[in-house]
Amino acid sequence: MVIDPNARRTDGESVRIAKDVLCAGAQTKICLPDGPEEVERALARRGARRPVLVGDDRALLRMVELLHRRRELADATLSVVPVGGSATVALAHSLGVPTDAVAAARTVLDGTARPRDLLVDESGGVVLGGLRIPSGRASYGAHGTPGGGCGAAAGADGHDPGPHDGGARGRDCRCDPCDRDRRRRAEEDGDGGGGGDGGGPPGGDPDGDGNQPWWTPAARTARTALTLLSLPVIGLAGGARRPAHPPPQRLRIEADGVLLTDLDRPVERVSVSTAAPGGGLAEVVVHPHAADGPLRTRARAVTVSGPDFRYHADALIRGPVRSRTWTVLAEAWSLMLPHRP
């Protein structure tokens, strides 16, 4: 039993309950990893034991991806005890796993292993339920976080490795969007650029001209207010305001080699899902811009290409990429689920 560190921090009581139920019903070896490397070592040494994960959706995705990379996924029937808020265990719930700790632990002991299809891409990423490509760019910055920067969409939390990755976060990232964002922040704060990183030590005035460095609380508050005021807005009932709907994207989408839409036909959104039993086929839905209805088909392989785009894969935001191909692996993994009535 692998207990994710986030689960121990967020809901220790549910972790304790799951541990008590599982230890009372079966011989259990408990692993308390502090990082992905320890999880990999525990899985490598599990022998004939069945892996049980206590954690949220991100921990589930990491474990499936790890087993897939080790080519052990088909032989490892996976069990999950979801621990976390409703938003962080939504994937496990959609797959049919009970979100109550007691019910989930009993499913581990008495449930039924059910095979499921898996979406994999050429970079080794996996999708358990489905993915979607929203239209346009994120309203709050190039990396999907307020004010830009790489933020939580980076590294193990879901940001695809690329030239702007490698442990960089926000102001340390050297990609073009982050460089532009640093220069914009410096201009707004009257910092004169400072090489793009704000210059000088925290709390000081490196230029001696009375300008405050960009990292001071007052400068951050002013920058956030300026960013929000500069967003395009539309009026809502009651005078509320929100960012305007992002523009459609120009993407080339192919399903099993058949062209569904090309760059000359903008799309609002795209979704690919293996949630419904499809015999090794994914359901592809394309919503063209200003069209009467969506395009629907089923395919074994889906390729999307075009200008840099991000996509939501289960609980993660990945990208940006210019091309990605997802292939369905039929019954590539098994999950313990409650008995059907």
C-alpha positions as CSV (number, residue, x, y, z in Angstrom):
1,M,0.0,0.0,0.0
2,V,1.5,3.3,-1.2
3,I,0.2,6.3,0.8
4,D,0.8,9.5,-1.1
5,P,2.3,12.3,1.0
6,N,-0.4,14.8,-0.1
7,A,-3.0,12.4,1.3
8,R,-1.2,12.3,4.6
9,R,-1.1,16.1,4.8
10,T,-4.7,16.8,3.6
11,D,-6.8,14.1,5.3
12,G,-4.9,12.0,7.8
13,E,-8.1,10.6,9.2
14,S,-9.2,9.0,5.9
15,V,-5.7,7.6,5.5
16,R,-5.9,6.1,9.0
17,I,-9.3,4.6,8.3
18,A,-8.2,3.1,5.0
19,K,-5.1,1.7,6.7
20,D,-7.1,0.1,9.5
21,V,-9.6,-1.6,7.1
22,L,-6.9,-2.9,4.7
23,C,-4.6,-4.2,7.5
24,A,-7.5,-6.0,9.2
25,G,-8.6,-7.7,5.9
26,A,-5.3,-8.7,4.3
27,Q,-1.6,-8.9,4.8
28,T,-0.4,-5.4,4.0
29,K,3.0,-3.8,3.5
30,I,2.8,0.0,4.0
31,C,5.0,2.4,2.0
32,L,5.2,6.1,3.0
33,P,7.1,7.7,0.2
34,D,8.4,11.3,0.2
35,G,8.7,11.5,-3.6
36,P,8.3,9.8,-7.0
37,E,11.6,8.0,-6.7
38,E,10.6,6.2,-3.5
39,V,7.3,5.2,-5.2
40,E,9.2,3.7,-8.1
41,R,11.4,1.8,-5.7
42,A,8.4,0.5,-3.8
43,L,6.7,-0.7,-7.0
44,A,9.9,-2.4,-8.2
45,R,10.2,-4.3,-4.9
46,R,6.5,-5.3,-4.6
47,G,7.0,-8.8,-5.9
48,A,3.6,-10.6,-6.3
49,R,1.9,-8.0,-4.1
50,R,-1.0,-6.1,-5.6
51,P,-0.3,-2.3,-5.7
52,V,-2.8,-0.2,-3.7
53,L,-2.7,3.6,-3.8
54,V,-4.0,5.9,-1.2
55,G,-4.1,9.4,-2.7
56,D,-5.7,11.8,-5.2
57,D,-6.1,11.8,-9.0
58,R,-2.6,13.2,-9.6
59,A,-1.0,10.4,-7.6
60,L,-3.1,7.9,-9.5
61,L,-1.9,9.3,-12.9
62,R,1.7,9.2,-11.7
63,M,1.4,5.6,-10.7
64,V,-0.2,4.5,-13.9
65,E,2.3,6.4,-16.0
66,L,5.2,4.8,-14.0
67,L,3.8,1.3,-14.4
68,H,3.2,1.9,-18.1
69,R,6.8,3.2,-18.5
70,R,8.1,0.1,-16.7
71,R,5.9,-2.1,-19.0
72,E,4.2,-3.6,-15.9
73,L,0.8,-2.0,-16.2
74,A,-0.9,-4.9,-17.9
75,D,0.2,-7.3,-15.1
76,A,-0.6,-5.0,-12.1
77,T,-4.3,-4.8,-11.1
78,L,-4.5,-1.4,-9.5
79,S,-6.5,-0.5,-6.5
80,V,-7.2,3.1,-5.3
81,V,-8.5,4.6,-2.1
82,P,-9.2,8.2,-3.1
83,V,-8.2,10.8,-0.5
84,G,-8.7,14.5,-1.1
85,G,-11.3,17.1,-1.9
86,S,-14.1,16.3,-4.3
87,A,-12.3,18.2,-7.1
88,T,-9.0,16.3,-6.6
89,V,-10.6,12.8,-6.7
90,A,-13.1,13.5,-9.5
91,L,-11.2,11.3,-11.9
92,A,-11.3,8.3,-9.5
93,H,-15.0,8.9,-9.0
94,S,-15.7,9.0,-12.7
95,L,-13.9,5.7,-13.1
96,G,-16.3,4.1,-10.7
97,V,-14.1,4.1,-7.5
98,P,-16.0,5.0,-4.3
99,T,-14.8,8.2,-2.7
100,D,-15.7,7.1,0.8
101,A,-12.6,5.7,2.6
102,V,-14.3,2.7,4.1
103,A,-16.2,1.8,0.9
104,A,-13.0,2.2,-1.2
105,A,-10.9,0.1,1.2
106,R,-13.6,-2.6,1.1
107,T,-13.5,-2.5,-2.7
108,V,-9.8,-3.1,-2.6
109,L,-10.4,-6.3,-0.6
110,D,-13.7,-7.6,-2.1
111,G,-14.1,-5.8,-5.5
112,T,-13.8,-7.0,-9.0
113,A,-10.9,-6.3,-11.4
114,R,-12.2,-4.7,-14.6
115,P,-10.0,-4.0,-17.6
116,R,-10.0,-0.5,-19.1
117,D,-8.7,1.1,-22.2
118,L,-5.8,3.6,-22.0
119,L,-4.9,6.6,-24.1
120,V,-1.1,7.1,-24.5
121,D,0.8,9.7,-26.4
122,E,4.2,9.6,-28.1
123,S,5.9,11.2,-25.1
124,G,4.8,8.5,-22.7
125,G,1.9,10.4,-21.2
126,V,-1.2,8.6,-20.2
127,V,-4.9,9.5,-20.1
128,L,-7.3,7.4,-18.1
129,G,-10.6,9.1,-18.7
130,G,-10.4,11.8,-21.3
131,L,-8.7,14.9,-22.6
132,R,-10.0,18.2,-24.0
133,I,-8.5,21.1,-25.8
134,P,-10.1,24.4,-24.8
135,S,-10.3,27.3,-27.3
136,G,-7.7,30.1,-27.3
137,R,-5.0,30.9,-24.7
138,A,-5.5,31.1,-20.9
139,S,-7.0,34.4,-19.9
140,Y,-4.5,35.0,-17.0
141,G,-1.2,34.3,-18.7
142,A,0.8,32.3,-21.1
143,H,1.1,29.3,-18.7
144,G,-2.4,29.2,-17.4
145,T,-1.7,30.9,-14.1
146,P,-2.5,34.5,-12.9
147,G,-0.1,37.0,-14.4
148,G,1.7,34.3,-16.5
149,G,4.6,32.3,-15.3
150,C,4.9,28.5,-15.2
151,G,3.3,28.1,-11.8
152,A,1.4,25.0,-10.9
153,A,1.1,23.7,-14.4
154,A,4.8,22.8,-14.5
155,G,6.8,19.6,-14.0
156,A,5.3,16.8,-12.1
157,D,2.1,18.8,-11.6
158,G,1.3,18.5,-15.3
159,H,3.5,20.8,-17.4
160,D,5.1,19.0,-20.3
161,P,8.9,19.0,-20.2
162,G,10.3,21.5,-22.8
163,P,12.8,24.3,-23.3
164,H,11.1,26.3,-20.6
165,D,11.1,23.5,-18.0
166,G,13.8,21.7,-16.1
167,G,12.9,22.8,-12.7
168,A,12.2,26.5,-13.7
169,R,9.3,28.2,-12.0
170,G,7.9,31.6,-12.9
171,R,10.6,34.2,-12.8
172,D,13.4,31.6,-13.2
173,C,11.9,30.3,-16.4
174,R,13.7,31.5,-19.6
175,C,11.0,30.8,-22.2
176,D,9.7,33.7,-24.3
177,P,6.3,34.0,-22.6
178,C,8.0,34.2,-19.1
179,D,10.6,36.7,-20.4
180,R,7.9,38.9,-21.8
181,D,5.9,38.7,-18.6
182,R,9.0,39.7,-16.5
183,R,9.6,42.7,-18.7
184,R,5.9,43.7,-18.5
185,R,6.0,43.4,-14.7
186,A,9.2,45.5,-14.5
187,E,7.7,48.3,-16.6
188,E,4.5,48.3,-14.6
189,D,6.4,48.6,-11.3
190,G,8.8,51.3,-12.7
191,D,11.8,49.0,-12.3
192,G,13.2,49.9,-15.7
193,G,13.6,46.2,-16.7
194,G,16.4,45.1,-14.3
195,G,17.5,42.4,-16.7
196,G,14.0,40.8,-16.4
197,D,14.4,39.4,-12.9
198,G,13.6,42.5,-10.9
199,G,17.3,43.1,-9.8
200,G,18.5,43.8,-6.3
201,P,17.8,42.2,-2.9
202,P,14.3,41.9,-1.4
203,G,13.0,45.0,0.4
204,G,15.8,47.2,-1.1
205,D,15.8,50.0,-3.7
206,P,18.6,49.0,-6.0
207,D,18.4,52.1,-8.2
208,G,18.0,54.6,-5.4
209,D,15.2,56.3,-7.3
210,G,12.3,55.4,-5.0
211,N,10.9,52.6,-7.2
212,Q,9.9,49.5,-5.3
213,P,11.2,46.1,-6.5
214,W,8.6,43.9,-8.2
215,W,8.5,41.3,-5.4
216,T,7.4,43.6,-2.6
217,P,3.8,43.0,-1.4
218,A,2.6,46.4,-2.6
219,A,4.1,45.9,-6.0
220,R,2.5,42.5,-6.3
221,T,-0.9,43.8,-5.3
222,A,-0.6,46.7,-7.8
223,R,0.5,44.3,-10.6
224,T,-2.4,41.9,-9.9
225,A,-4.9,44.8,-10.0
226,L,-3.4,46.1,-13.3
227,T,-3.5,42.7,-14.8
228,L,-7.1,42.2,-13.9
229,L,-8.1,45.6,-15.1
230,S,-6.4,45.0,-18.5
231,L,-8.3,41.8,-19.2
232,P,-11.1,41.9,-21.8
233,V,-14.4,41.8,-20.1
234,I,-18.1,41.3,-20.9
235,G,-21.1,42.5,-19.0
236,L,-23.2,40.0,-17.0
237,A,-26.5,40.3,-15.2
238,G,-26.2,42.3,-12.0
239,G,-23.2,44.2,-13.2
240,A,-20.7,41.3,-12.7
241,R,-17.7,41.2,-15.0
242,R,-15.6,38.3,-16.3
243,P,-12.9,37.7,-18.9
244,A,-14.3,37.4,-22.5
245,H,-14.5,33.9,-24.0
246,P,-11.1,33.1,-25.6
247,P,-11.0,33.0,-29.4
248,P,-11.2,29.7,-31.3
249,Q,-8.1,27.8,-32.3
250,R,-6.9,26.7,-35.7
251,L,-6.0,23.0,-35.4
252,R,-5.6,20.1,-37.8
253,I,-7.3,17.1,-36.4
254,E,-7.0,13.6,-37.9
255,A,-8.7,10.4,-36.6
256,D,-7.2,7.2,-37.9
257,G,-5.7,9.1,-40.8
258,V,-9.0,10.7,-41.8
259,L,-9.0,14.5,-41.7
260,L,-11.8,15.9,-39.6
261,T,-10.9,19.6,-39.7
262,D,-7.9,21.6,-41.0
263,L,-6.3,24.9,-40.0
264,D,-8.6,26.9,-42.2
265,R,-11.6,25.9,-40.0
266,P,-11.3,27.2,-36.4
267,V,-12.6,25.0,-33.6
268,E,-14.1,25.9,-30.3
269,R,-13.0,22.8,-28.4
270,V,-12.0,19.1,-28.9
271,S,-12.5,16.2,-26.6
272,V,-11.2,12.6,-26.8
273,S,-12.5,10.0,-24.3
274,T,-12.2,6.4,-23.4
275,A,-14.7,6.6,-20.6
276,A,-17.4,4.6,-22.4
277,P,-16.6,1.0,-23.3
278,G,-15.4,1.3,-26.9
279,G,-13.6,-1.9,-27.8
280,G,-10.3,-0.2,-28.2
281,L,-11.7,3.0,-29.8
282,A,-11.9,6.5,-28.4
283,E,-14.8,8.8,-28.9
284,V,-13.7,12.0,-30.6
285,V,-15.8,15.2,-30.6
286,V,-14.8,18.3,-32.5
287,H,-16.8,21.5,-32.0
288,P,-16.1,23.7,-35.1
289,H,-16.5,27.5,-34.7
290,A,-19.8,28.9,-36.0
291,A,-21.1,25.4,-37.0
292,D,-24.5,23.8,-36.5
293,G,-23.2,20.9,-34.5
294,P,-20.2,18.9,-33.5
295,L,-18.3,16.3,-35.5
296,R,-18.3,12.9,-33.8
297,T,-16.4,9.8,-34.6
298,R,-14.6,6.8,-33.0
299,A,-11.0,6.1,-33.7
300,R,-7.9,4.2,-32.5
301,A,-5.5,7.1,-33.0
302,V,-6.1,10.8,-32.9
303,T,-3.5,13.5,-34.1
304,V,-3.9,17.2,-33.3
305,S,-1.5,19.7,-34.7
306,G,-1.3,23.5,-35.2
307,P,0.0,26.5,-33.3
308,D,1.1,26.0,-29.7
309,F,-1.8,24.6,-27.7
310,R,-2.4,23.2,-24.2
311,Y,-4.7,20.4,-23.3
312,H,-6.4,19.1,-20.2
313,A,-5.6,15.5,-19.7
314,D,-7.6,14.1,-16.7
315,A,-6.5,16.2,-13.7
316,L,-3.5,17.8,-15.5
317,I,-2.8,20.6,-17.8
318,R,-0.1,19.7,-20.4
319,G,1.7,21.6,-23.1
320,P,2.3,23.7,-24.9
321,V,2.9,21.4,-27.9
322,R,2.5,21.8,-31.7
323,S,1.6,18.2,-32.4
324,R,0.4,15.3,-30.3
325,T,-0.9,11.9,-31.2
326,W,-2.9,9.8,-28.8
327,T,-3.4,6.0,-29.4
328,V,-5.8,3.7,-27.6
329,L,-4.4,0.6,-26.0
330,A,-7.3,-1.7,-25.5
331,E,-7.7,-3.2,-22.0
332,A,-4.2,-2.0,-21.1
333,W,-4.8,-1.8,-17.4
334,S,-7.2,-3.1,-14.7
335,L,-8.9,-1.3,-11.8
336,M,-10.5,-2.8,-8.8
337,L,-14.2,-1.7,-8.7
338,P,-17.3,-2.6,-6.6
339,H,-19.3,-5.6,-7.7
340,R,-22.1,-4.7,-10.1
341,P,-25.6,-5.2,-8.7
